[in-house]
Amino acid sequence: MAGHNQVYFRGRWVDPDEAVVPVGSLALRYGLSVFEGIRLYTPEGGGPAHPFLLYAHVERMARSLEAMRFPDPGTASLPEIISELIERNEIAEDSYVRVAATPFNPGQLGEPAKPEFTVTAGPMGRKRWLAEDTAMRLCVSAWERGSARVHPPYAKNIANYAGPRLAWIEARERGFDGCVLVNRHGRLAEAPTAALFLVHDGVLRTPALSEDVLPSITRAWVLRAAAARGIPAQETQLSAQDAWSADEAFLCGTGLEIAPIASIDEHECKFAAQRPVTRQLIADYFAQARQQPSGLEAFDDSRD
């Protein structure tokens, strides 16, 4: 992802090539770095890009820091930093902000982490599922999503993505567009970087947070949007058989936004072409994301 000319790094504004991590740091030695991805959208009538669901991301960052036993380097300052990032780089296109709290200090495994913020941005439009109005072909992976006995499922730490990355690569090698991970009980959990939703008889169904899934900001938005539309939704336990019999299915996440699914394990979704529920949620998502900043407060009030 191409970036912009100014990034926030350890308390100052620098060129991107100055934002480097020491080779002996806890971050590189042990894969320690908590992060958030935040979408920036341009308003319908034009103007500077603005963050969507910002405070939900800031609060999840705080929870991740606590889960990883990192001291808070100042999450309350992130809205102001992101606002200045947009202004300094004159960002007027859909983009993606990455906020990382990284321990740059050296030490052994038990050394206390001393994280500092890095905040960067780069242009990011639609992934091809929305850009080309197509749908993903997924498989259910044999790889497991790490349980709470392995790491806190609600902590967005970079090391937590090593196993899911291998699952994604394996799925692509098998000819699929990606995969859905199972949890320790063999039930459906999530994709490596996105939450899963199925539709059965007009009812949205998604794995409950107790199924070892990340508390996705976009997942929470979908549940609120469904409630506003009168679409019934369930947070529940789901099996591969549930996926194989779905009328519709989609993945959602900050980077991915909402990606329709055509099939899972070669089982075609009944309404893979029409996707009535999915299309409505996509329309609602962009209608809200592209409102002027003052109109976004209603979508951020849950602070999930």
Steps between C-alpha positions, in 0.01 A plus 500: 500500500652830391528745785499875557795730562456559873457235770475526877784308661595493867363844577606693189418539132756342266545370147394134465857376452589631847235283668710190567490235772829406673613146425540417869160633608235294674285559193735315265626243750157383618240636257362757740303787348135587553328666205177639358394564142264794447326589175491856370215592265439808289157658557234472232528870422880500492757635744769352724479134594378419849530191725207262529414349840813657645413482869411132478850436364663715767320313776592162352861615486481575873360152569773338289770690690354384830473140381866497387607669825631803316489838675278745313720739297210743466199361313301812591725697265431282195201697360712817502800320343284351224341838432846655462612207282212573262576872498877466454459257211197677352318168477196539276449140384387179666791379708608266777667614821712255695563574867763285670610501863845343474759426771823636355698418815733196501486216749425137571155342494395623842625857457224758553379644172532873440278563198493814290263592219555487127213639290511472122253528212477389140237509225257207506190471289277199450633146501409317182191334651328839513692666216397224257170397665620143533502250787758291682543126488614382840584175675475397863859464614637227724705771670362625831448851623705525820286469810507703819737234635752603233457879491222748578268481195408868541862624478619615156866405539701430186619155615139379507490514118789261429289183502201649316740626233611141433137388481427775245803405288399134506145586390632708210727212394191280488330741261274685746489873560546449872377302796304490823682377810343266753533531876626236744157331493500471120233767460527796264687799642611763247717564197864596567422873476120523497181396676255249349125542449254247358139563399237229546136578416561873544677462835859620540719259696855556620728315743461634853794678661535198730598296190856643518439777247637853496243763606495648151395864472335433163325192641350719773396757239324228294304385804389857574413566136299178483306598812424842348371324186291252696715210379511231770852401607650230719841475664530126532695182431544408133622187327634430154160353417345838581737663252426243231123565525512882519275711278758780513835552668756775530818602676545841655787697646655845491732436207269261318182700573228249395591218261223270366562126498393284207583160645662322793671166435346509150148518650334791320298748704135485390480872423864547403406719204212704647640547854206716619604531867869544420435768237278696738766497771767609251281792390438599863869475582611745232205732556610539862876501438468781245294734714666820614702449822235666718257232390719212609446539871186286486698206368778532755294528816527135599880528532522121444 
